[in-house]
Amino acid sequence: MELLSTMTTVLAYLDPGSGSMILQIIAGGAAAVAVTAKLYWNRILRFLRIRKDEPETAEATSARGPDSA
């Protein structure tokens, strides 16, 4: 209890620039999470077993196009 009674006031000041910086950090973190999720979306769905694995042969033939026989 003695510790609480001997506390002094804290002289801290947060200016508008500090608030802006905090908002930029939050927005940047949200953007990083969104881009990472977009890059790994198919892997996430396969890991959660929402989407089945696609065979590689169908993927390879569609990438070459119909005239590549």
N, CA, C and O atoms as CSV, one atom per row, in Angstrom:
chain,resi,resn,atom,element,x,y,z
A,1,MET,N,N,0.810,-1.188,0.000
A,1,MET,CA,C,0.000,0.000,0.000
A,1,MET,C,C,0.858,1.259,0.000
A,1,MET,O,O,0.477,2.287,-0.558
A,2,GLU,N,N,2.003,1.161,0.624
A,2,GLU,CA,C,2.860,2.337,0.674
A,2,GLU,C,C,3.338,2.724,-0.728
A,2,GLU,O,O,3.531,3.904,-1.022
A,3,LEU,N,N,3.527,1.724,-1.585
A,3,LEU,CA,C,3.971,2.000,-2.952
A,3,LEU,C,C,2.933,2.835,-3.702
A,3,LEU,O,O,3.285,3.750,-4.445
A,4,LEU,N,N,1.668,2.518,-3.505
A,4,LEU,CA,C,0.613,3.263,-4.187
A,4,LEU,C,C,0.492,4.693,-3.673
A,4,LEU,O,O,0.151,5.598,-4.434
A,5,SER,N,N,0.764,4.899,-2.413
A,5,SER,CA,C,0.614,6.245,-1.855
A,5,SER,C,C,1.788,7.154,-2.203
A,5,SER,O,O,1.665,8.375,-2.106
A,6,THR,N,N,2.921,6.587,-2.606
A,6,THR,CA,C,4.087,7.410,-2.920
A,6,THR,C,C,4.241,7.677,-4.412
A,6,THR,O,O,5.226,8.289,-4.825
A,7,MET,N,N,3.296,7.236,-5.222
A,7,MET,CA,C,3.391,7.466,-6.665
A,7,MET,C,C,3.236,8.945,-6.982
A,7,MET,O,O,2.430,9.647,-6.373
A,8,THR,N,N,4.013,9.396,-7.932
A,8,THR,CA,C,3.909,10.784,-8.379
A,8,THR,C,C,3.176,10.827,-9.717
A,8,THR,O,O,2.934,9.791,-10.338
A,9,THR,N,N,2.837,12.003,-10.142
A,9,THR,CA,C,2.137,12.137,-11.414
A,9,THR,C,C,3.098,11.869,-12.566
A,9,THR,O,O,4.296,12.136,-12.476
A,10,VAL,N,N,2.554,11.345,-13.630
A,10,VAL,CA,C,3.351,11.050,-14.813
A,10,VAL,C,C,3.198,12.215,-15.779
A,10,VAL,O,O,2.081,12.620,-16.102
A,11,LEU,N,N,4.297,12.740,-16.227
A,11,LEU,CA,C,4.274,13.862,-17.150
A,11,LEU,C,C,4.522,13.337,-18.571
A,11,LEU,O,O,5.641,13.406,-19.080
A,12,ALA,N,N,3.478,12.818,-19.193
A,12,ALA,CA,C,3.583,12.284,-20.548
A,12,ALA,C,C,2.654,13.062,-21.459
A,12,ALA,O,O,1.594,13.529,-21.043
A,13,TYR,N,N,3.068,13.193,-22.699
A,13,TYR,CA,C,2.257,13.940,-23.654
A,13,TYR,C,C,2.257,13.186,-24.973
A,13,TYR,O,O,3.315,12.866,-25.516
A,14,LEU,N,N,1.079,12.907,-25.478
A,14,LEU,CA,C,0.944,12.282,-26.787
A,14,LEU,C,C,0.371,13.326,-27.739
A,14,LEU,O,O,-0.788,13.723,-27.615
A,15,ASP,N,N,1.175,13.756,-28.665
A,15,ASP,CA,C,0.702,14.751,-29.622
A,15,ASP,C,C,-0.011,14.065,-30.789
A,15,ASP,O,O,0.023,12.838,-30.883
A,16,PRO,N,N,-0.653,14.822,-31.677
A,16,PRO,CA,C,-1.358,14.210,-32.810
A,16,PRO,C,C,-0.448,13.379,-33.710
A,16,PRO,O,O,-0.907,12.419,-34.329
A,17,GLY,N,N,0.805,13.723,-33.790
A,17,GLY,CA,C,1.741,12.931,-34.592
A,17,GLY,C,C,1.917,11.530,-34.039
A,17,GLY,O,O,2.087,10.582,-34.805
A,18,SER,N,N,1.881,11.382,-32.727
A,18,SER,CA,C,1.993,10.058,-32.112
A,18,SER,C,C,0.777,9.208,-32.444
A,18,SER,O,O,0.905,8.022,-32.749
A,19,GLY,N,N,-0.397,9.814,-32.384
A,19,GLY,CA,C,-1.614,9.079,-32.730
A,19,GLY,C,C,-1.619,8.661,-34.183
A,19,GLY,O,O,-2.056,7.559,-34.517
A,20,SER,N,N,-1.134,9.536,-35.050
A,20,SER,CA,C,-1.046,9.219,-36.472
A,20,SER,C,C,-0.083,8.061,-36.708
A,20,SER,O,O,-0.345,7.192,-37.540
A,21,MET,N,N,1.026,8.047,-35.982
A,21,MET,CA,C,1.992,6.971,-36.130
A,21,MET,C,C,1.400,5.638,-35.671
A,21,MET,O,O,1.622,4.605,-36.304
A,22,ILE,N,N,0.655,5.663,-34.583
A,22,ILE,CA,C,0.011,4.442,-34.090
A,22,ILE,C,C,-0.989,3.918,-35.117
A,22,ILE,O,O,-1.049,2.714,-35.365
A,23,LEU,N,N,-1.778,4.817,-35.716
A,23,LEU,CA,C,-2.733,4.397,-36.747
A,23,LEU,C,C,-2.025,3.830,-37.973
A,23,LEU,O,O,-2.509,2.868,-38.569
A,24,GLN,N,N,-0.900,4.402,-38.357
A,24,GLN,CA,C,-0.146,3.886,-39.499
A,24,GLN,C,C,0.414,2.502,-39.211
A,24,GLN,O,O,0.444,1.649,-40.099
A,25,ILE,N,N,0.855,2.269,-37.987
A,25,ILE,CA,C,1.367,0.948,-37.615
A,25,ILE,C,C,0.249,-0.086,-37.683
A,25,ILE,O,O,0.450,-1.189,-38.192
A,26,ILE,N,N,-0.921,0.266,-37.175
A,26,ILE,CA,C,-2.062,-0.654,-37.207
A,26,ILE,C,C,-2.489,-0.922,-38.648
A,26,ILE,O,O,-2.735,-2.072,-39.014
A,27,ALA,N,N,-2.578,0.131,-39.477
A,27,ALA,CA,C,-2.982,-0.033,-40.877
A,27,ALA,C,C,-1.950,-0.847,-41.653
A,27,ALA,O,O,-2.320,-1.689,-42.472
A,28,GLY,N,N,-0.674,-0.611,-41.410
A,28,GLY,CA,C,0.374,-1.379,-42.076
A,28,GLY,C,C,0.353,-2.841,-41.683
A,28,GLY,O,O,0.553,-3.718,-42.523
A,29,GLY,N,N,0.112,-3.107,-40.409
A,29,GLY,CA,C,0.007,-4.494,-39.956
A,29,GLY,C,C,-1.177,-5.204,-40.578
A,29,GLY,O,O,-1.073,-6.365,-40.973
A,30,ALA,N,N,-2.314,-4.506,-40.669
A,30,ALA,CA,C,-3.503,-5.100,-41.294
A,30,ALA,C,C,-3.255,-5.365,-42.775
A,30,ALA,O,O,-3.676,-6.399,-43.294
A,31,ALA,N,N,-2.578,-4.445,-43.461
A,31,ALA,CA,C,-2.266,-4.644,-44.878
A,31,ALA,C,C,-1.312,-5.819,-45.065
A,31,ALA,O,O,-1.470,-6.596,-46.006
A,32,ALA,N,N,-0.334,-5.957,-44.190
A,32,ALA,CA,C,0.606,-7.076,-44.285
A,32,ALA,C,C,-0.101,-8.403,-44.075
A,32,ALA,O,O,0.177,-9.372,-44.781
A,33,VAL,N,N,-1.010,-8.458,-43.115
A,33,VAL,CA,C,-1.774,-9.689,-42.877
A,33,VAL,C,C,-2.644,-10.008,-44.085
A,33,VAL,O,O,-2.744,-11.171,-44.478
A,34,ALA,N,N,-3.275,-8.998,-44.683
A,34,ALA,CA,C,-4.148,-9.220,-45.839
A,34,ALA,C,C,-3.359,-9.725,-47.044
A,34,ALA,O,O,-3.807,-10.646,-47.726
A,35,VAL,N,N,-2.201,-9.142,-47.316
A,35,VAL,CA,C,-1.393,-9.577,-48.456
A,35,VAL,C,C,-0.858,-10.982,-48.227
A,35,VAL,O,O,-0.851,-11.794,-49.153
A,36,THR,N,N,-0.413,-11.284,-47.022
A,36,THR,CA,C,0.081,-12.622,-46.714
A,36,THR,C,C,-1.025,-13.655,-46.849
A,36,THR,O,O,-0.793,-14.737,-47.389
A,37,ALA,N,N,-2.217,-13.343,-46.372
A,37,ALA,CA,C,-3.346,-14.270,-46.498
A,37,ALA,C,C,-3.701,-14.486,-47.960
A,37,ALA,O,O,-4.033,-15.605,-48.351
A,38,LYS,N,N,-3.637,-13.438,-48.776
A,38,LYS,CA,C,-3.951,-13.581,-50.199
A,38,LYS,C,C,-2.920,-14.465,-50.892
A,38,LYS,O,O,-3.278,-15.274,-51.748
A,39,LEU,N,N,-1.651,-14.323,-50.535
A,39,LEU,CA,C,-0.608,-15.129,-51.159
A,39,LEU,C,C,-0.731,-16.607,-50.797
A,39,LEU,O,O,-0.462,-17.474,-51.629
A,40,TYR,N,N,-1.128,-16.894,-49.580
A,40,TYR,CA,C,-1.184,-18.275,-49.111
A,40,TYR,C,C,-2.612,-18.802,-48.991
A,40,TYR,O,O,-2.827,-19.795,-48.296
A,41,TRP,N,N,-3.591,-18.181,-49.640
A,41,TRP,CA,C,-4.997,-18.541,-49.469
A,41,TRP,C,C,-5.269,-19.994,-49.856
A,41,TRP,O,O,-5.966,-20.694,-49.121
A,42,ASN,N,N,-4.744,-20.466,-50.982
A,42,ASN,CA,C,-4.991,-21.849,-51.396
A,42,ASN,C,C,-4.367,-22.837,-50.415
A,42,ASN,O,O,-4.966,-23.871,-50.118
A,43,ARG,N,N,-3.190,-22.536,-49.916
A,43,ARG,CA,C,-2.557,-23.425,-48.931
A,43,ARG,C,C,-3.371,-23.474,-47.639
A,43,ARG,O,O,-3.508,-24.528,-47.017
A,44,ILE,N,N,-3.905,-22.328,-47.248
A,44,ILE,CA,C,-4.720,-22.282,-46.028
A,44,ILE,C,C,-5.968,-23.131,-46.201
A,44,ILE,O,O,-6.335,-23.885,-45.300
A,45,LEU,N,N,-6.625,-23.016,-47.357
A,45,LEU,CA,C,-7.836,-23.798,-47.604
A,45,LEU,C,C,-7.531,-25.290,-47.650
A,45,LEU,O,O,-8.300,-26.095,-47.124
A,46,ARG,N,N,-6.405,-25.671,-48.280
A,46,ARG,CA,C,-6.042,-27.091,-48.308
A,46,ARG,C,C,-5.701,-27.599,-46.915
A,46,ARG,O,O,-6.040,-28.731,-46.571
A,47,PHE,N,N,-5.033,-26.774,-46.104
A,47,PHE,CA,C,-4.689,-27.177,-44.745
A,47,PHE,C,C,-5.947,-27.400,-43.911
A,47,PHE,O,O,-6.007,-28.337,-43.115
A,48,LEU,N,N,-6.943,-26.549,-44.090
A,48,LEU,CA,C,-8.201,-26.691,-43.357
A,48,LEU,C,C,-9.140,-27.704,-44.005
A,48,LEU,O,O,-10.246,-27.937,-43.517
A,49,ARG,N,N,-8.693,-28.306,-45.109
A,49,ARG,CA,C,-9.450,-29.315,-45.865
A,49,ARG,C,C,-10.766,-28.771,-46.400
A,49,ARG,O,O,-11.753,-29.501,-46.489
A,50,ILE,N,N,-10.781,-27.512,-46.750
A,50,ILE,CA,C,-11.949,-26.916,-47.385
A,50,ILE,C,C,-11.872,-27.150,-48.892
A,50,ILE,O,O,-12.896,-27.362,-49.541
A,51,ARG,N,N,-10.673,-27.114,-49.443
A,51,ARG,CA,C,-10.468,-27.354,-50.866
A,51,ARG,C,C,-9.552,-28.561,-51.020
A,51,ARG,O,O,-8.534,-28.673,-50.336
A,52,LYS,N,N,-9.925,-29.464,-51.927
A,52,LYS,CA,C,-9.111,-30.658,-52.149
A,52,LYS,C,C,-7.909,-30.312,-53.017
A,52,LYS,O,O,-7.917,-29.328,-53.757
A,53,ASP,N,N,-6.863,-31.152,-52.908
A,53,ASP,CA,C,-5.677,-30.964,-53.738
A,53,ASP,C,C,-6.040,-31.207,-55.195
A,53,ASP,O,O,-6.758,-32.154,-55.519
A,54,GLU,N,N,-5.536,-30.343,-56.071
A,54,GLU,CA,C,-5.770,-30.510,-57.495
A,54,GLU,C,C,-4.616,-31.306,-58.084
A,54,GLU,O,O,-3.466,-31.109,-57.691
A,55,PRO,N,N,-4.908,-32.204,-59.022
A,55,PRO,CA,C,-3.814,-32.958,-59.647
A,55,PRO,C,C,-2.915,-32.029,-60.462
A,55,PRO,O,O,-3.387,-31.065,-61.065
A,56,GLU,N,N,-1.624,-32.329,-60.474
A,56,GLU,CA,C,-0.670,-31.467,-61.167
A,56,GLU,C,C,-0.792,-31.583,-62.676
A,56,GLU,O,O,-0.451,-30.634,-63.383
A,57,THR,N,N,-1.267,-32.711,-63.199
A,57,THR,CA,C,-1.351,-32.888,-64.645
A,57,THR,C,C,-2.367,-31.942,-65.259
A,57,THR,O,O,-2.114,-31.388,-66.329
A,58,ALA,N,N,-3.495,-31.744,-64.622
A,58,ALA,CA,C,-4.504,-30.828,-65.153
A,58,ALA,C,C,-3.983,-29.397,-65.122
A,58,ALA,O,O,-4.280,-28.603,-66.014
A,59,GLU,N,N,-3.229,-29.080,-64.126
A,59,GLU,CA,C,-2.678,-27.733,-64.003
A,59,GLU,C,C,-1.613,-27.487,-65.070
A,59,GLU,O,O,-1.539,-26.392,-65.627
A,60,ALA,N,N,-0.793,-28.487,-65.357
A,60,ALA,CA,C,0.274,-28.337,-66.337
A,60,ALA,C,C,-0.285,-28.229,-67.750
A,60,ALA,O,O,0.229,-27.445,-68.547
A,61,THR,N,N,-1.319,-28.990,-68.082
A,61,THR,CA,C,-1.877,-28.927,-69.430
A,61,THR,C,C,-2.617,-27.624,-69.666
A,61,THR,O,O,-2.580,-27.093,-70.776
A,62,SER,N,N,-3.279,-27.101,-68.665
A,62,SER,CA,C,-3.992,-25.840,-68.850
A,62,SER,C,C,-3.019,-24.670,-68.968
A,62,SER,O,O,-3.344,-23.664,-69.598
A,63,ALA,N,N,-1.848,-24.782,-68.381
A,63,ALA,CA,C,-0.872,-23.705,-68.450
A,63,ALA,C,C,-0.238,-23.620,-69.837
A,63,ALA,O,O,0.140,-22.536,-70.279
A,64,ARG,N,N,-0.118,-24.762,-70.528
A,64,ARG,CA,C,0.483,-24.758,-71.855
A,64,ARG,C,C,-0.464,-24.223,-72.912
A,64,ARG,O,O,-0.026,-23.652,-73.911
A,65,GLY,N,N,-1.747,-24.404,-72.702
A,65,GLY,CA,C,-2.722,-23.910,-73.664
A,65,GLY,C,C,-3.228,-25.021,-74.563
A,65,GLY,O,O,-2.661,-26.114,-74.565
A,66,PRO,N,N,-4.285,-24.767,-75.331
A,66,PRO,CA,C,-4.892,-25.821,-76.148
A,66,PRO,C,C,-4.083,-26.157,-77.399
A,66,PRO,O,O,-4.254,-27.253,-77.934
A,67,ASP,N,N,-3.225,-25.288,-77.888
A,67,ASP,CA,C,-2.505,-25.517,-79.142
A,67,ASP,C,C,-1.116,-26.103,-78.943
A,67,ASP,O,O,-0.335,-26.144,-79.894
A,68,SER,N,N,-0.788,-26.548,-77.766
A,68,SER,CA,C,0.580,-26.991,-77.492
A,68,SER,C,C,0.769,-28.490,-77.644
A,68,SER,O,O,1.726,-29.023,-77.083
A,69,ALA,N,N,-0.066,-29.186,-78.353
A,69,ALA,CA,C,0.030,-30.643,-78.507
A,69,ALA,C,C,1.066,-31.038,-79.469
A,69,ALA,O,O,1.266,-32.230,-79.706
